[in-house]
Amino acid sequence: EEMGYRPRFAYPGAQKLQTPEPAPEGAVYPPAPPSTTSSSPPTRANWETYYSDTILEVKFDNTSTSRYPNGALSANEKQLLDRFISDFLNFSYPIVKDYYDPNDRVDDVTFKVWDIDGPSNVGGYFQPGTNEFNVDRSDLSWGGVIIAHEFQHYIHDQYDRYENLWINEGCADYSAYLVYDLTSATAGHVYA
């Protein structure tokens, strides 16, 4: 089996940088990282399924918090979730998967939406060793960019879990750019 991270052209004839395939002789697939992090979802979470199909499952924590006293999604949150689910299925999933997953190692994902830390801090993160993306409920307005970015981390994890951070983050920001072009969120990362 080929190992190592090898992105390909986004489409035939694209003028994008391509690294060689297959992986170099002797490439090694490193062991899995620890399955928990300091910002893992709360164990007290009460996960409710919002959306589910063969590619995507979206769950949200309906536990009440100081920012979300009744725990339920508001009409605005539902509208934002519907938009980024549609964006993911129609744009992020096919574009980012085509560009970074030449061996089709990724086929389904789970989004967990919960109160991570409030607006404009940690928008979301991929949980290594799983197919789970955590999205801050307060940052749903730019959830699509978060998901395109984190989806690349998930794919990257399938090929090279211990890639240099600057390469992994650069590829993740490039994924958000491929899907959404230059937004304030991607520009904020690039010019940070």
C-alpha positions, 0 to 999 in steps of 0.5 A: 500500500502506498504511504505518504502525503501526495496531493494531485492536481485539482483537475486535468490541466490545472496549474497547481503544484503537484508532488510526485506519486507514488510515495517514495520507496520505504515511506513509513506510515507512522502510528496513530496519535493519542485519541484525546486532546485537551479540547475534547468534546465534553463528556456531559454532552447530550448529542442530538442528530441534526442531519445524517446520510451516507457521507455526513452525520451532523450532531449538536450538543443540546445541553444548556450552557451560559450562552445557550440556556435552553440548549436547542438550536435557534432558527438562525443556527438551523439556517447556518447549519443547513447552509454549511451542510449544503456547502460541504456536500456540494463543494468542500467534500468533492473539491477537497477530496479530489485534490487531496485524497487520490486513494479514496481513504476518506468516505464519511465524516461526523460534525459535532457542533457544541459550545467550545469557547465562544465566538472568534476563538477556536472555530473548530478542529479535527479530532485525530484518529477519528472521523470527527470535526468539532465546530463551535456553535458560536462560529457557525456563520463561517462554519463552511470555511472551518469545515473545508479547512478541517476536512483537509486535516482529516484527509491529511491524517490518513496519509501522513499523521505527523506532517510538519505543522506548517505544511498541514496548516498551509494545505488546510488553508489552501483547501478553504481557498479552493472552496471559498476563494479568499475570505476574511477567515482565510486571509486572517490565517494567511497574514497572521 
